[in-house]
Amino acid sequence: MTLSTRLRDVVARRARSVPALTSLWAQYRRRKYRNHIERFEREKTGEAGRLPIGVVYEATMRCNLTCEFCYVGDLLNLEGEWREELPIDVLQRAFPNQDGLQVSLTGGEIFMRKDIMELMEVFREKGYTCGYLTTNGTIINEERAEAMADLAARGFLRHISVSIDGPGEVHDNARGVKGTFERTSAGLARLQAAAKRKGAPLRVSINTTVAHESLEVLDQMADVAENLGVDAIGLNHLMFSTPDEVQQTIQMLGTDDPKVISTFVTSNPGLDASRVQEQVDALAAKCRARGIRFDMRPKVRSPILKDYYTPGTPLAGRCLYPFLYARVSFSGKAYFCPFIRLEVGDLTTQSLEEVWTGPRYVALRKKLVDERLFPVCRRCCKVELDGAPMMDDAAVLAEGIAE
């Protein structure tokens, strides 16, 4: 990491810690984002430059839990296929040296991959920063906690998002394994202690999802955060699509395989919109009162929340995620986006630049910008729904606390 990058990060962290500067920082981020994306909608070519601003790398699709609401649940622990994780030497070749490129790590449970720390070191040596990594926290031992704190102290690792869905037994039930909450809490404590010892500027947040199993205790997440010593909560609204929306989307994409759509498909998510609104408002109010940063994805504000949770109701908006971030799977295959797993390249035979600028990626991006939004994208965490701000002050303050 260059000296100028370090200086910028120090200034940004200090700005976020001063309430009077938060609004100015938000304005700067909004303007920077707007300037970056305007040409994509104006030019409508589907081209997005030589490289993305970031890569989301699904480091593994192995997982030690069985969460009912996991939108990649059907992809986890596939016998045989998960063994084809991209080897370190291929990863070294396929990803370019590019100072400041942001890589984010997700899965699966990334710590199921035995060489995960070596993988992160490769990215650090290439000049990348790790914007965030997501984990269920259950297998963060002392050695891993120390290694991550060291990566944070060296400027590589910035943010860790730990998935928690409620207090104690509620979390265990949601995650499908008894004792998960206790193990997650212990892993989080090890991580916090290591970061404190090293003076590492590591942001740790907890990430939770609106789900039928945990809705009635959603507001208690503020208590959970406080008890765990965490000052940021990221809320994911339930992501789902109806069977009709899946069919509409695959027809638009020119395929007849519904398996390319990777989201929770249901005709009825079983959630009452008015109760969701009450609980989200209660959680937000508790967070404000206790000085806990709060963000949600997508930005489902009150005027559109009922439509969001009503199956089949059209929602207007846009998505430019595939113009900004590359989605690379554990095996090196690159996909159009998290929900639409149409293959656009393969890093076992191509470089990231070749994939990003390839004709398949460009053609799909052009179709997306022409349509503004595919039907299955209406309830994705990446969507920008009409009536919701692109990036508000709270989101800038939280800066990535929800994936």
C-alpha positions in Angstrom: 0.0 0.0 0.0 1.4 3.4 -1.0 2.0 6.3 1.4 -0.7 8.3 -0.3 -3.2 5.5 0.1 -2.4 5.2 3.8 -2.7 8.9 4.3 -6.1 8.9 2.6 -7.3 6.1 4.8 -6.1 7.8 8.0 -8.0 11.0 7.0 -11.1 9.1 6.1 -11.2 7.2 9.4 -10.8 10.4 11.4 -13.5 12.1 9.3 -15.9 9.3 10.1 -15.2 9.6 13.8 -16.2 13.3 13.9 -20.0 13.7 13.6 -19.7 17.2 12.2 -17.6 15.8 9.2 -19.9 12.9 8.5 -22.2 14.8 6.2 -19.3 16.3 4.2 -17.8 12.8 3.8 -21.2 11.5 2.6 -21.4 14.3 0.0 -18.0 13.5 -1.2 -18.7 9.8 -1.5 -22.0 10.4 -3.3 -20.4 12.8 -5.8 -17.6 10.4 -6.5 -20.0 7.5 -7.0 -22.3 9.5 -9.2 -19.4 10.7 -11.4 -18.2 7.1 -11.8 -21.5 5.6 -12.9 -23.1 8.3 -15.0 -21.2 7.4 -18.2 -22.3 3.8 -18.0 -26.0 4.9 -18.3 -25.2 7.6 -20.8 -23.0 5.5 -23.2 -25.0 2.3 -22.9 -22.2 0.3 -24.5 -21.8 -2.3 -21.7 -18.1 -1.4 -21.4 -16.8 -0.7 -18.0 -13.1 0.1 -18.3 -10.0 -2.1 -18.2 -10.6 -3.4 -14.7 -13.4 -3.3 -12.1 -13.0 -1.1 -9.0 -13.3 -4.3 -6.9 -13.6 -8.1 -6.9 -15.9 -10.2 -4.8 -14.1 -13.5 -4.5 -16.1 -16.5 -3.2 -13.1 -18.1 -1.6 -14.8 -21.4 -1.0 -18.3 -22.9 -1.1 -17.8 -25.1 1.8 -19.7 -24.3 5.0 -20.0 -25.8 8.5 -23.5 -24.5 9.0 -26.9 -25.1 7.4 -28.7 -21.8 7.4 -32.3 -22.1 6.1 -32.4 -18.7 4.4 -28.9 -18.8 2.8 -29.4 -17.7 -0.8 -26.4 -19.8 -2.0 -27.5 -22.8 0.0 -27.9 -25.0 -3.1 -24.3 -24.2 -4.0 -22.7 -25.2 -0.7 -20.7 -28.4 -0.1 -21.2 -29.7 -3.6 -19.4 -33.1 -3.6 -16.4 -33.0 -5.8 -16.9 -29.5 -7.1 -15.8 -27.7 -3.9 -12.4 -29.4 -4.2 -11.7 -27.4 -7.3 -10.9 -24.2 -5.4 -8.5 -22.0 -7.3 -5.0 -22.9 -6.4 -2.7 -20.2 -5.1 -0.4 -20.3 -8.1 -3.3 -19.8 -10.5 -4.7 -17.1 -8.4 -1.3 -15.4 -8.4 -1.3 -15.4 -12.2 -4.9 -14.6 -12.9 -5.2 -11.5 -10.7 -3.2 -8.4 -11.8 -0.9 -6.4 -9.6 -3.0 -3.3 -9.1 -2.4 -0.9 -6.2 -5.7 0.0 -4.5 -7.9 -2.6 -6.1 -10.5 -3.7 -3.6 -11.0 -7.4 -3.0 -13.8 -8.7 -0.7 -14.0 -12.3 0.5 -17.1 -14.3 1.0 -18.4 -17.8 0.6 -19.4 -20.3 2.0 -17.5 -20.0 5.2 -14.2 -18.7 4.1 -12.3 -20.2 7.1 -13.2 -23.7 5.8 -10.5 -23.1 3.3 -7.2 -24.1 4.9 -5.0 -21.8 2.9 -7.2 -18.7 3.4 -4.5 -16.7 5.2 -2.0 -17.5 2.4 -4.6 -16.4 -0.1 -5.0 -13.0 1.6 -1.3 -12.5 1.7 -1.2 -12.9 -2.1 -3.7 -10.2 -2.5 -1.9 -7.9 -0.1 1.3 -8.3 -2.0 -0.5 -7.4 -5.2 -1.4 -4.0 -3.6 -5.0 -4.8 -2.9 -7.1 -3.8 0.1 -9.7 -6.1 1.5 -12.9 -4.0 1.8 -14.6 -6.7 3.8 -14.7 -10.4 4.5 -17.8 -12.2 5.8 -17.7 -15.1 8.2 -20.0 -16.9 10.7 -17.1 -16.5 13.2 -17.4 -20.0 14.6 -13.9 -21.2 13.6 -11.8 -18.0 14.3 -9.1 -19.5 16.5 -6.3 -17.5 18.2 -3.9 -18.0 15.3 -6.4 -16.7 12.7 -7.4 -13.8 15.0 -3.7 -12.8 15.3 -3.1 -13.1 11.6 -6.1 -11.0 10.7 -5.2 -8.3 13.2 -1.8 -8.2 11.7 -3.2 -7.8 8.2 -5.4 -4.9 9.5 -2.4 -3.3 11.1 -0.5 -3.5 7.8 -3.4 -1.7 6.0 -4.8 -4.6 4.0 -7.8 -5.8 6.0 -10.4 -3.1 6.8 -13.6 -4.7 7.8 -15.0 -8.0 9.1 -18.7 -8.8 9.0 -19.8 -11.5 11.4 -23.2 -13.1 10.7 -25.5 -13.2 13.8 -29.3 -13.5 13.5 -30.5 -13.1 17.1 -29.7 -13.8 20.7 -28.6 -17.2 21.8 -31.0 -19.9 20.8 -32.7 -17.9 18.0 -29.3 -17.6 16.3 -28.6 -21.4 16.8 -32.0 -22.3 15.3 -31.5 -20.0 12.3 -28.0 -21.4 11.7 -29.0 -25.0 12.1 -26.3 -26.0 14.6 -26.7 -25.9 18.4 -24.0 -23.9 20.2 -23.3 -21.6 17.1 -24.0 -18.4 19.0 -21.5 -19.3 21.7 -18.8 -20.2 19.2 -19.4 -17.1 17.2 -19.2 -14.9 20.3 -15.9 -16.5 21.3 -14.4 -16.1 17.8 -15.4 -12.4 17.7 -13.9 -11.9 21.2 -10.6 -13.4 20.0 -10.6 -11.1 17.0 -11.3 -8.0 19.0 -8.7 -8.8 21.5 -6.0 -9.4 18.9 -6.9 -6.1 17.1 -6.7 -4.2 20.3 -3.3 -5.7 21.2 -1.8 -4.7 17.8 -3.6 -1.3 17.7 -5.1 -2.4 14.4 -7.7 -0.1 12.7 -10.1 -3.0 12.1 -13.8 -2.4 11.8 -16.0 -5.3 13.0 -19.7 -5.4 12.5 -22.5 -7.9 12.9 -24.7 -8.7 9.9 -28.3 -9.9 10.3 -31.1 -10.8 8.0 -34.8 -10.2 8.1 -36.3 -13.7 8.3 -39.4 -15.3 9.6 -37.4 -17.2 12.3 -35.9 -14.0 13.8 -38.3 -11.2 13.0 -39.8 -10.9 16.5 -36.3 -10.5 18.1 -34.9 -8.2 15.4 -34.9 -5.2 17.6 -32.9 -7.2 20.2 -29.9 -7.1 17.8 -28.9 -3.8 19.3 -28.6 -5.6 22.7 -26.6 -8.4 21.1 -24.2 -5.8 19.5 -23.8 -4.0 22.8 -23.1 -7.2 24.7 -20.5 -8.2 22.1 -18.8 -4.8 22.1 -19.7 -4.1 18.5 -20.7 -0.7 17.3 -22.2 -1.4 13.9 -25.1 -3.5 12.6 -25.8 -4.3 8.9 -29.3 -5.4 8.1 -30.1 -7.4 5.0 -33.7 -7.4 4.0 -34.9 -10.8 2.9 -33.7 -11.4 -0.6 -36.1 -13.5 -2.7 -37.8 -13.8 -6.1 -41.0 -15.4 -7.3 -41.1 -18.3 -9.8 -42.7 -15.9 -12.4 -39.9 -13.5 -12.0 -37.4 -16.2 -12.5 -39.1 -17.3 -15.8 -39.3 -13.7 -17.0 -35.6 -13.2 -16.3 -34.3 -16.3 -18.0 -36.4 -15.5 -21.1 -34.9 -12.0 -21.2 -31.4 -13.6 -20.9 -32.0 -16.1 -23.7 -31.7 -19.2 -21.6 -34.1 -21.8 -20.4 -32.2 -23.0 -17.3 -33.7 -21.6 -14.1 -30.7 -22.9 -12.2 -28.7 -19.8 -13.3 -30.8 -17.8 -10.9 -29.3 -18.1 -7.4 -31.7 -16.6 -4.9 -34.5 -17.7 -2.5 -37.4 -18.5 -4.9 -40.8 -18.5 -3.3 -44.4 -17.5 -4.0 -44.8 -16.2 -0.4 -41.9 -15.3 1.9 -44.3 -15.5 4.9 -43.5 -12.0 6.3 -46.0 -9.4 7.2 -44.7 -6.1 5.8 -46.2 -3.9 8.5 -44.5 -6.0 11.2 -41.2 -5.9 9.3 -41.5 -2.1 9.3 -42.2 -1.9 13.0 -39.2 -4.1 13.9 -36.8 -2.4 11.5 -37.9 1.0 13.0 -37.5 -0.3 16.5 -34.0 -1.6 15.8 -32.9 1.7 14.1 -34.2 3.7 17.0 -32.3 1.5 19.5 -29.1 1.9 17.4 -29.5 5.7 17.4 -30.0 5.8 21.1 -27.0 3.7 21.8 -24.6 5.2 19.3 -24.5 2.0 17.2 -24.1 2.6 13.4 -26.9 1.1 11.4 -27.3 0.4 7.7 -29.5 -1.7 5.6 -29.4 -3.3 2.1 -31.2 -2.8 -0.1 -32.4 0.6 1.0 -36.0 -0.4 1.6 -37.5 2.8 2.9 -41.1 3.1 4.4 -42.9 4.1 1.1 -41.8 1.0 -0.7 -41.5 -1.6 2.1 -45.0 -3.0 1.6 -44.3 -3.5 -2.1 -41.0 -5.1 -1.4 -42.5 -7.8 0.7 -45.5 -8.4 -1.5 -44.6 -11.1 -4.0 -45.0 -10.2 -7.6 -45.2 -6.5 -7.1 -43.0 -4.7 -9.6 -40.3 -2.5 -8.1 -38.6 0.2 -10.2 -34.9 0.9 -9.8 -31.5 0.0 -11.4 -28.5 -2.1 -10.8 -24.9 -1.2 -11.9 -23.1 -3.8 -9.8 -21.7 -5.7 -12.8 -20.2 -2.4 -14.0 -18.3 -2.0 -10.8 -17.5 -5.4 -9.3 -16.4 -8.7 -10.7 -17.9 -11.8 -9.1 -15.4 -14.6 -9.1 -16.2 -18.1 -7.7 -14.0 -20.4 -5.7 -13.1 -22.3 -8.9 -12.1 -19.3 -10.8 -15.2 -19.0 -12.9 -16.5 -15.5 -13.2 -20.3 -14.9 -13.0 -22.4 -11.9 -14.1 -23.6 -11.2 -10.6 -24.4 -13.0 -7.3 -28.0 -13.8 -8.4 -27.5 -14.3 -12.1 -24.8 -17.0 -12.4 -24.3 -16.8 -16.1 -20.6 -17.6 -16.7 -18.7 -14.7 -18.3 -15.2 -16.0 -18.0 -12.8 -18.4 -16.3 -9.6 -17.3 -14.5 -8.0 -20.7 -14.9 -7.5 -19.8 -18.6 -8.0 -16.0 -18.7 -6.7 -13.0 -16.8 -9.1 -10.8 -14.8 -8.8 -8.1 -17.5 -9.6 -10.5 -20.3 -12.7 -11.6 -18.4 -13.8 -8.1 -17.5 -13.5 -6.7 -21.0 -14.8 -9.9 -22.7 -17.7 -9.9 -25.2 -20.0 -12.0 -23.0 -19.6 -9.6 -20.0 -20.0 -6.5 -22.2 -23.2 -7.9 -23.9 -24.9 -8.8 -20.6 -24.0 -5.4 -19.1 -25.5 -3.6 -22.1 -28.7 -5.6 -21.7 -28.8 -4.7 -18.0 -28.4 -1.0 -18.6 -31.0 -1.1 -21.3 -33.5 -2.9 -19.0 -32.4 -1.0 -15.9 -33.4 -4.0 -13.8 -34.1 -7.7 -14.4 -37.2 -9.1 -12.5 -35.1 -11.3 -10.2 -33.0 -8.2 -9.3 -35.8 -6.3 -7.6 -35.0 -7.8 -4.2 -31.3 -8.1 -4.2 -28.9 -6.4 -1.7 -27.1 -4.7 -4.6 -30.2 -3.0 -6.2 -30.8 0.8 -6.1 -34.6 1.0 -5.8 -36.4 4.2 -6.9 -37.3 6.3 -3.9 -34.2 5.2 -2.0 -31.0 7.3 -1.9 -28.0 5.9 -3.8 -25.9 6.5 -0.7 -27.1 8.3 2.4 -25.2 9.7 5.3 -25.9 6.6 7.4 -24.6 4.3 4.7 -21.4 6.4 4.4 -20.9 6.3 8.1 -21.4 2.6 8.2 -19.5 2.2 5.0 -20.1 -1.4 4.0 -21.4 -2.9 7.3 -23.9 -4.9 5.2 -22.6 -6.8 2.3 
